[in-house]
Amino acid sequence: MKNKKFVRIVLIPVFIHMIVFIIMPIVAGLGMSFLDYNPLRSINEFIGFSNFERLLADDNFKIALVNTLVFVLVTVCINIILSLVLAQLINMFKSNKTRSLFRMIFFLPCVAPLVASSVVWGKSIFPTVNGLANMILNALGLSSVNWIGDPSMVMISIIIFTIWADIGYNVILFTAGLDGIPKDYYEAAELDGANGFQKFRYITVPLLGRTFAFVTLMTLISHFQMFAQFSVMILRNGPANSGLVLTSYIYKTAFETKDMGYASAISMVLFIIILGITMVQQKANKVDWEY
């Protein structure tokens, strides 16, 4: 009984945090989505579903939604595949010190503030003139690329940066999962004549099932909420709104045009997407994994 009482006391700050910083903002945002809400006005009119109806006719919202989906799907796929390959390569080293060194190297970009990293990449790596990326291309005999000025290159530039900045988390998770696979399985497979690919296909991938599901879904949720690089690396959502995503459109609508009711409606769409992914995650966690 004493332990249960202690647990309840310890959980009180957690519940307070959830109510104040998660539940209340969601409820407030849902309420504002039904209003013609402007913080500069004393009275805000109830307009029902009008803000949601505006979404269907809003070309900028459609562009932001498509850009968000493209960014998330491409970035997550590359992130998962590359982080799994890197984790597998790191796991091949016998020395724990060597493996720890490479984990630290790949995790370092995750430690740096995303805003600061976005500024560095936008000002030092991606500029058309004297940018590091174009210097490398020129050294290889290739022509310079307008990384953040060409509409066709804006999203590619942001995807490259995001993979660099975020891949360390998944490398750590996958290496931890690989460390948990008994070495006896690989030794038995070698005795049966299995090659490297067969061991990866029939041992590594199945035994990383839970880790893979968790990493994939958490990365999806995280990337739907990305904002810093879209607001710092490019100016005014990029040429022809090529860098406009839902998070940056929410910010622009709420704080530049002061149309917080409409911004709340857009936020609800993003919330529903993330909630759907979270429900998939919960369902995936209930799957009985068999090896």
N, C-alpha and C positions, 0 to 999 in steps of 0.2 A: 504493500500500500504506500509506503514511504517513497519507493522508487517511482510509482505512478504519479504521485503528487509532485515529485521533483521534475519529472518529465513534463507535466502540464505547465509548471511554472517556467521552465526553460522555453517551452514552445509559445508562451504568451507574446514575446517580442516578434516572433516569426509571424504569428497571426495578425498582430497589429501592423506589421510591415505590409503583409499581403492586402489587408483591408485598405490601408491609406494609400499605398503606392501602386496597387494593381487593380483591385476591385472597384474602388471609388473612381479612379480616372476612366475605367471602362464604362461604368454606369453614367458618369458625367458626359463622356463622349457620345454615348448612345442618345442621351437626352438632347444634347446640342444638335445632333444630326437631324432632329425634327423641328429645329428652330431656324429662323433667319437671324442667326446670332452674330452680332458684332459687338466686341467689348467696349466700343466707343459710344454705343447707344444705351440709354437707360432702360428701354423697353425692347424686347426681342419677340417678334411675332411667331406663333406656332404655325408651321406650314405643312405639317404632316410628312408625307413621303416625297415632297417636291424636290428635296436635295438629291434623293436617290433617283428620281426621274431625270434630273439634270445629267446624271452620270451617263445615261444611255445616249445622250446627244452631244456629249463633251468629247471632242476629238483629242484634246490634250490628255484626258483621262485614258482613252483607248491607247494612245501612244505610250503613256506611262505604264499601263498594264502590260502591253506587249513587251516593252523594253525590260520590265521587271522579270517577266517570265523567261525571256531569252537570257538575261544576265544570270538568273538563278540556275536554270537548267544547265547551261554551258559551264558555268563556274563550278557548280557542285559536281558534275560528272568528271571534269578534269581534276578537281581537287581530290575526290575520292580515289580515282584510279592512280594518280601520281603519288598521293600520300601512302597508299597501300604498297606501291612498288618501292618507294623510298624506305618504308618500314621494313620490307622484306630484305632489301639490300643492307640496311643497318643491322638487322638480326643475323646476317651471315658472319659478322665479325665475332670472333671467339672472345675477345677481351671486353669485359664490362666497361672498362675505362674508355675504350674506343667507341663503344655504342653510346655511352653517356655523352661523349664529346659531340657526336653527330646529332644526337637528340637536342643538345643545347644549341648547336649551330642553327638547326631548322626552327627551333622555338624562339630564337632571338627576335625575329620580326614581329612576333605576337606580343612581345613585351613592350615594344615601342608604341606610343599613342598613335592611333590610326590617323588622327588629324595631322600630326607632325609628319608621319610617313607620307601622307597624301601630298603635303606641301613640298617635301623633298622630291618626290617623284614628279610632281607637276612642274617644278621649277628647275630641276637639275637633270632629270633623266629623259623626259618626254618633250622638251622644247625642240622646235624645228631647227633653231640655230644654237649650236654649242650644247646640244643635249647629248647625254651619254649614249642613249640608244642609237641615235643617228651617227655618232662618232664610230660606234662599233660597226654599223652597217656600211659606212663609208670605208672603213678599214678593210672590210671584206669585198670592196668593189661594188657595193650596192648603192642605190640612190637613197636620199633622205626621205623620211616619211613624216607627214604632218599629223602626228599622233593624236593631238587633242584639238586640232582645227579642222580635220576632215571628218564629215559626218559618218563615213564608213569605217573610220578608225577609232572613234571615241569609245565605243563600247568595248572594242578589242583591247584598247589601252587600259581601261578600268578593270577588265577581266584579268589581264596579266598582273596588274598591281594587286588585285584582291587575292589571287592565288598565292603570290609571294607573301603577302601580309598574313594570310590566314591558314596556310597549309600546316604550320607547325603543330597546331592543336591536334589535328587528325593523325599526324605522324606519331605523336606521343601516344595517342589512344591505340593505334594499330600496333605499335611496338610493344605496348603493354599486353595487348591481346595475344601477340605472337609469343611473348615470353611465357604465357600461361599454357601453351600447347606442349604436352609432354614430348620430349625428344625421342622417347621409345617408339612413338608412332612412325617417325621418319626413319629410324633405324630398321624397323620391321619392314617398311615399304622398300627400303634399299635392298634388303635380303630377298624380297620378292621381285626385284629387278625393275622397280619403278624409277623413272627418270625425274628430273627436276620439275618439269611441267606437271607430270602426273601427281607428284607429291603436293604441289601447290593446288591443283584442281581437286583432289580427292581427300586431302587432309587439311591444308591451311584454310581454304575457303569455307568448307562446312564448319570447322571449329571456330571460325571468326564470325559465324552467323549473327550472334547477338551484338557483338561489337560493330559489325558492318551495318546492321539495322539502326543501332543507336547513333553512330557517326553520321550516316546518311540523313536521317531525319533531323538531327540537331543542326547539321550544316544547312539543310534547307531552311529551317526556321531562322537561323542566324542571317542567312544571305537575303531573305525577304526583308529584313530590317536594316540592311546596310544603308548608310546615309552619308558618312563623312567624305568618302572619296568622290561622291557625286556632287557635293557642294563645294569642295575645296580644289580638286584637281581640274575641274572644268568650270567655265564661267557661264552663268545664265542657262544651265542645262545643256550646254553644247550647241553647236550649229544645228538648226532645224530640229531642235528638241531631241537630238540623237542620244543625249545622256539623261533624259527625263525619266525618272522612275517614280513609283508610288510615294516613297518616303519624301523625296525632294518636292514632289507636287503637293503633298500635304503641307509641308513647311511653307512653300510659296503661297498657297491659297490661304493659310491661316495667318501668316505674319506679314506678308507683303500686300495682299489685297484685303486683309482683315475679314475674310469671309469664313469664319470659324465653323459655322453651321455646315457649310459644304465640305470643308476640310474634315470635319468629324464624320461625315458620310463616307468620304474616301477612306478614312481610318477604319471604319467599320468593315469595309470591303477587305482591307488588308488583315484586319483582326479575324474575319471569317476564314480567310485562306490559311492563316497560321493556326487557328483553332482546328481546322480540318486536318492539317498535318499532324498536330498534337494528338488528335483522336486516332489517327493511323498509327502513331507511335505507341499509344497505349494498347491498341489491338495487337500490334506486332510483339509487344512485350509479353502478351499472354499466350503466344504461340509455343507449343511444346516442341522444342528443338531436339531432334534425334540425330545422333552421330553414328 
